[in-house]
């Protein structure tokens, strides 16, 4: 529905309110690259908002959501392009791909799929980063390197952890001794750094209010990073299962680093590096908020992706080394697929509960607005710390100045409820 939620107020409606009065291409362009929401400059969100303001003269939040929901398809296709699978027959080929789709296409990260700002921040940066790594892995192609640089730009425009891609790509190019490409890659990253930090407000930390973003990293929480990696294996309140799964994934990743897999499948290995680096980056930026915050629904796509990449490693390296008979191999793959089906069903159930919780929160907030003495947002029981935070700040704020200004400017039209 065309209803703003949390960061949608400042990130989309707030941007639009300031964008519309501007005149001239240059001031509008500068606003797109300088507008900042909390620690982030989501230039891609700004750009999509600006295009809507220019073409239809209003903001449509479902457009953001639909675009975000389409991106996992691109992630799936990119991962398949990295996957060097071997199959003797069609049935085995299907079984070797099915877990990838089951681990990616699920509702673990439902809040990202049902949230305009998050959907156009978290998902594009993953898609563009994976695509850039895939193009960088094609070492003999200058054209592929050019595409990789383009997707680096898109990644940084999507979210700050796009700079993690610049580090990952730099290590990849250095390992392959592609020094000329490394120079151009570094120049592209530096140019994007200049754009991103132009007029950047460093005193914008959410984890440590009033402090600088750099100061927030002094509260780096290793347990947060581990829980972040394993969050897809836990509920929304207890981080013990997520820490356990995260430790397993981290140990597997450490083993893979010393196994020579980086030469066997460059794209998959460095995609793992990107996910792990993102986990540690978020642990620095958000670690002060507590480990439970690592279980937020919007983050879980990273954990899902790590499971997919580890599965590909098992299929490419471990399973062939076992030298199983074809019939035994099919049984093993069938068992893995069955477990993934159960995992997907459980994830969808949890995700649907989350979406239902947000729906009830919206109803409660509307009731509280219409009848302040009869209803309160506290009547809704949240299952996710992220949802609880949204309830505290108001999942829907019909009297918010940003929303009132957007309606006044006819940039936002509230739906008939």
N, C-alpha and C positions, 0 to 999 in steps of 0.2 A: 504493500500500500504506500501511497505517497505521503508517508508520515516520517518526520525526522526523528532521529534517535541519538542521544548523547553527542558525540563529536560531529554529527551532521549539522548541528546548529552553527558552531563557529566555522567549521571546515568548508561547508558548502554554502549554507545560507549567508553566513557572515562574509564569506568571500564575494558572493554575488552582490550583496548590499553595497560593498565598497567598489566593486567592478563597474556596475552600471553607470554611476555618475561620471566615470572617466571618459575623456574624449581624446581621440588620437590613438593610433596603433602602438606607438612606443610606450606611453603610460600604461596601456592595458597589458602589453607584453611584460613590462617591468613588474606589474602587480601579480601576474601569473607566476613569475619566478621568485618573487620576494615574499608573497603572503605565507605566513607561518601559523601552524596550529600546534600548540604545545611545543615539543622538541622537534617536530617534523615540518619539513616543507614538502607537502605532497603535490608536486607540480603537475602530475598527471591528473589528479582530482581537480586541481585548479583549471587545467586546460579543458577538461570535459565540461566543467561548469561554465567556463567562458564561451565554449561553442554553443551550449544550450542558450545562454543569454543572448548570443548574437543571432541564432537561427530561429528559436521559438519564443524568445523574450521571457522565458520563465524557467524555473528549475523543476525537473522531473526526477525524483529520487529513484523510481523503479528503473529508469534507464541505467543508472549506476549499478543497480542490483543485477539486472539482466546481463550487463557486460561482465560483471564479476562472476556470475554463475557460468558463463561460457568459457572462462579462462581455464578451469580444470581440464577441459577437453584438450586445450593446447598443451597443458602440462603432461597429460597422458600420452599424447602423440610424440612429444619431445622425449619422454622417458623411453617409449618404445623404440625410437630412433637410436637411442644409446644402447639398448639391450641387444647383446650379441647372442641370441638364443639359438640352440641347436635342437632340432626336432626331427624324428624319423617319420612321423606320420601326423595327420591333421589333428587327431585326438590329443596327442602329446603336445602339439603346438598350442592348442587351445588351453590345455591345463597349465602350460608354462606362462601364459599371459593373463589368465583369469585372476590370479591373486593380485596382480598389479592394478587391475581395474577395481577390484573389491576394496583394496586398501586406499585407493584415491577417491573413488566416487561413493562417498558416504557422508553422514551428517555429524561427524565428530566436530567439524569446524562450522557448525550451522550458523553461529552468530556472524561469521564473516560473509556467508552466503545471503544472510537476511539483514545486512547492514550496509548502507550505501558507501560510506567512507571507508570502512574496513575492507569491503570487497574490492574496491579499486586501489587499495594500498597493499594489503598483504599478498593477494594473488598475483597481480602483475609483476611484482618484484621477483617472485619465485619463478614465474614463467620466463621472464626476460633473462634472468640469471642462468637458468638451465639451458636456454637456447644459446646464450653467449658462450657457455662452457662447451656445448656441443659443437659450435662453429670453431672455437679455439682448438678443439681436439683434432680438427682436420688440418694437420700441420703443413701440408703441401700447398694449401690454397690461400692466395692473397685475397681473393674475393670473399672467402669464408671469414677471414680475419676482419675484413671491412664490416661484414654483417655483425661480427662479435662486438666490435666497437660501437655499432649502432645500438645494439641491445644493452650494452653497458650504460649508454645514455638514458635509455628507457628505464632501466633498473633504478638508477639514481633518481630519476624524475618520479618514480613510484614510491620509494621509501628509502630511508637512510641506510638500511642494511645493503642497499645496492653498492655502497662503498666496500662492503665485504667481498663482493664480486671482483672489484678491482684488485684486491689483495690475492684472491684465489687465482685469478687470471695471470697476475704477475708471477706467482710461484710456478704455475703451469708453464708459462713461456720461458722462465728461467731454467726450469728443469730440462726443457727441450732445447735449450741454448738458442732460442730464437730471439737474439738480442735486438735486431732491427724492429721486429714486431713488439718486443717489450718496450722499446723507447716510445713508439707510437701509442701503445696501450697506456703507458704512464702519463703521456701528454694529454690523452683523452680524459683520464681519471683526474688529473690536476685541473683541467679546464672545467670539468663538472664540479669539482670541489670549489673552484672560484665562483661558479654560478650559484651553487647551493649555499655557500656561506656568505654571499653578498647580502648585506643588511640582515644577517642572522642574529636572532636574540638568544644569546648563550644562557641568560638567566631565565630558563623556561622549563626546568626540570619538574616533572610531575611526581617523581618518586621522593624527591627532597625539595619541597616547595620553597621558593626563594633562592635556592642554590643554583649554581651553574650546571650545565649538562656534564661538564668534565668532573665536577665534584660528585655527581651521582655515581660515577664509576668507582669512587673510593669505597662505595658500599657493595662492591661486587660480591655476589653470592654464588659459590660453586654449586651448592645444593639446588639452587634455582635453575642453573644451566642443565644439570643432570635431570631434574624433574621435567624441565621443558622438553628435553629430548624424548623422554618416556611418557609424556602426558597422555598419549592416545591409549595407554594401557590402564588408566585410572579413572575414577569418578571425578566429581567436581569439588569435593571437600577434603579428601584424604590424599596426601601426596606420597604416602609410603609405596603404593604400587608403581607410581610414576618414577620414583627414584630407583626402584629395583629394576624396572625395564630400562630406564635411562643408563644405569650402570652397565647392564648387559650390552646395550647398543654402543656405549662408549668403549667398552673393552673389545668388542668385535671390531670397531673402527680402528682402535690402536693396533690390533693384530693385522688388519688389512694394510695399515700404513707401512708395516715392515715386511709384508708378504710379496711385494713387487707388483701388486695389482694395479698400481698407478700406470704401469707400462702395458698391462693387458687390456684395460678399459679406462682410458684417460677420462672420458666424459663422466662415467658413473663415479669414479673415485673422487674427482674434484667437485662433483655435485654433493657428495658426502661431506667434503671439507667445507663447502658453502653452508650446509645445514648446521654443522657443528659450530662454525664460526658465528652464525646467526644466533645460535643458542647462547653462546658466551657473550655476544654483544647485548642481547636482551637482558641477560643476567646482570650486566653492568648498568644498563639504563633503568631497569625496573626492579633490581634485586632488593632495594630498600623497602619495597612494598610487601615483602614476605614471600615465602616459597609457595603458599597456596595460590598466589596470583599467577603462577606459572601454569596452572590448570585451566586458565581461561580458554573458552571454546575457540576464540579467534586465532589462537596460537597453534592449534593442534594439527594444522595442515603440515607443519614442519616435522612433527613426530610421525605422521602418516607417511610422509615422503621418505624419511629415514628408513622406515620399515620396508618400503618399496625398494630402495637402493640396496639394502642388505639382502633382501630376497633375490635380487638380480645377481648379486655376488655369489650367493649360494647356488643359484642355477648355473652360473657360468663356470665356477671354479670347484665348489665342493661336490656337487652332484656328479659331474663327469669323472672326478677322481675316484668316486666310489665304485665305478665300473659295474653298475647294476644291470641285470637283464632287463630288456624292454618292458616285460610284464611287471616286474618289480618296480621299475621306474614309474610306470603309469599308476600303480597303487600308491606309491609315495607321493606323487604329484596330486592324486585325487584326495589323499588325506590332508595335504596342505591346503588345497582348494576348499575342502569342507570346513577346515578351521577358519579360513578367511571368510567364508560365508557366515559362520556363526559370529565372528568378530564384526563383520559389516552389519548384521542384523542388530547386534547389541549396540553398536555405535549409532545406528539409525534411530533406535528406540530412545537412547539418551538425547540425541539431537532433537527429536520430535518433542520430548519433554521440555527441552530448553526453549524451543520455539513457542510451545504452549505457555510456558512461564512468562515469556515476553508479551504474549498476547494478553494474558491476565494482568500483567503489570500495566499495560497500556489502558485496559479497561478500568483498572483501579485509579490510575492517574486522571483519566477523564472524569470518573465519578467524583474524585476528590475536588476537581476543578468546578464541577457543576454543583456539588453538594458538599462543601467543605466540612460540615459538621457530622456527616454520615459515613464518610469513607476516608480511608487512608491507604497510602502505598504500602504501609507495613503489613496490611492484611494479606499481601501476596507472599508466599513462601518461596524463596529463591533456592535453586539448586546449584548455582554457580556464583563464585565470588564476584565475577564480572557483572553478572545480572544484579547482584545485591548492590553493587556500586551504582549501576544505572538507576536502580530504585531510589537510592539516596539522593542522587542529583536530579531525579525526575526523568523517567524514560520518555515522557512527552510533556512539554512545557508550553501550553497554549498561551501563557501570558509572558513568555520570555521576550525581552526587547528585540532580540534578533529576529524572532519569528514575526512579531508585530510589524517590524520594519519591512520584512520580506513581503508580507501581505499588503502593506501599504504601497509598496513599489510594484505590486502585482507580479512579483517574481515567484511567489509560492501561493498556490490555491489549495486550502485545506480540503480533504475529501469529505463527502457526505457520510457521516458515521451514524 
